[in-house]
Amino acid sequence: MAPRRTYKQTTRLVHGPSHSAKWDFSHHVTPPLSQSTTYRLDSASRGARGFQEFGHYVSDQGETPVYIYDRLDEPTRSILEGELAEAEGGEACATFASGMAAISAAMSSILVPGDEVVAHPMVYGCTHSLFVNWYERQGIVVRRVDMNDSAALRKAITPRTRILYFESPVNPTLELIDIAKVRKVADAANRGRPADRRVLVYIDNTFATPFGQRPLEFGADVVLHSLTKNLGGFGTDIGGAVVCPKSMLPRLLLYRKDFGAILSSKAAWSILVYGLPTLAVRIKRQQYTAAKVAAWLQKQRGVARVSYLGLKSFPQSALARKQHRNFDGDFTPGGMIYFELDESLVRATEFVDWIGSQAYSITLAVSLGHTKTLIEMPSSMTHSSYAGATNGASPVGIRLSIGLESPTDIQSDLEDAFAATSTKRPSKSRTVRSTRKSK
Ligand SMILES: Cc1ncc(COP(=O)(O)O)c(C=O)c1O
């Protein structure tokens, strides 16, 4: 639309051309980063239509939505949501400002006071905090039951139960929950229930990502993600996502609009351009290294227990092989390791302190699914909200998120940490060190 009269340059600098043939987004090879808080509406009726249609499911093949205001919806975020829904094999997706924003929105948007949640005893520390510090005072009961104990789960479900909540793998212990078994219990509980009071199965799939596990195939209703981890992958952006049935989307988007925890288009763009396209290659590399490091750790004097999905000794190996398959059907144990030390031989805090101050290839930091290998102590850091109630994680357990470094460097840094902090120097690891030196 050409201006009908000549406007002053000051005004023209503010407005630019009102429409331009240069806004062609459809031929970009890399998705465009759209950064506009608000959108020109052309007419009041278009504005009205935008508000009326807001929150409805729009397929990627459908008409371009009427964008109104970034907090409601915007194109870059919307492209990412389409990709995430597809990766999980789900109908719809809503992204959020963080993983916790996604988790709290997915639950709070359907729960009312008096409702109940049954959750696995061990979950990410801030999810536990959401349950005990917020839901309890909002009159929402959260019962904690081992999700693999179907009889106990069945017993814990009451007519007020709306959500069965768990992570699999569990952060930090890597215990797995049999999703299909939980589905069966939910199906039995749902017999005779009205559609709006159905018990829904929620799973936080952050550790595995859709590359490593697609929980909807095993019967989950809702899949949650912290995009901050492997889906983002580079440690530059915080975000979260909820993959859900189409029918849940309007309420979720209404919640997001009113509580306001939107994913910025800049974060969405980074995940679209860097995170998703490199997801497969990063996870394959991480698990190649993790398998070596886990097997090596198992042999070290001073190590009491190593949990890694790919180890033969992993107690739920059969379930791991069933649930953790990549898009080609290959077993995908991932890059997360959890281990515990024998405190009489190596003090975990001293070991981790040594890595924090001396190691180059391993960084003492929370978060996971990064290009860099990260180590932390869950009981005093990410899971400190449990305040001593360990629920299966040792107070001196160590979580290791493998990155993209050389496996021998990671091993050598661990080996040096053992050597520096063991009461007696471990003897087996000399060969590993000399491998690094000979490079
Ligand atoms: C399993 C899991 N879920 C959710 C979250 C929360 O994600 P965010 O930090 O993006 O809010 C985390 C964070 O560490 C996590 O490990």
The ligand as an SDF file (V2000), in Angstrom:
LIG
                    3D

 16 16  0  0  0  0  0  0  0  0999 V2000
   14.0620  -33.3210   33.6270 C   0  0  0  0  0  0  0  0  0  0  0  0
   13.9190  -31.8220   33.7010 C   0  0  0  0  0  0  0  0  0  0  0  0
   12.7140  -31.2810   33.5050 N   0  0  0  0  0  0  0  0  0  0  0  0
   12.5350  -29.9470   33.5580 C   0  0  0  0  0  0  0  0  0  0  0  0
   13.5680  -29.0810   33.8310 C   0  0  0  0  0  0  0  0  0  0  0  0
   13.3170  -27.6210   33.9070 C   0  0  0  0  0  0  0  0  0  0  0  0
   13.7710  -26.9830   32.7600 O   0  0  0  0  0  0  0  0  0  0  0  0
   14.1330  -25.4330   32.7010 P   0  0  0  0  0  0  0  0  0  0  0  0
   15.4030  -25.2460   33.4610 O   0  0  0  0  0  0  0  0  0  0  0  0
   14.2320  -25.1560   31.2390 O   0  0  0  0  0  0  0  0  0  0  0  0
   13.0060  -24.6940   33.3540 O   0  0  0  0  0  0  0  0  0  0  0  0
   14.8360  -29.6150   34.0430 C   0  0  0  0  0  0  0  0  0  0  0  0
   15.9670  -28.7230   34.3430 C   0  0  0  0  0  0  0  0  0  0  0  0
   17.0450  -29.1390   34.6620 O   0  0  0  0  0  0  0  0  0  0  0  0
   15.0160  -31.0250   33.9810 C   0  0  0  0  0  0  0  0  0  0  0  0
   16.2130  -31.5900   34.1820 O   0  0  0  0  0  0  0  0  0  0  0  0
  1  2  1  0
  2  3  1  0
  2 15  2  0
  3  4  2  0
  4  5  1  0
  5  6  1  0
  5 12  2  0
  6  7  1  0
  7  8  1  0
  8  9  2  0
  8 10  1  0
  8 11  1  0
 12 13  1  0
 12 15  1  0
 13 14  2  0
 15 16  1  0
M  END
$$$$
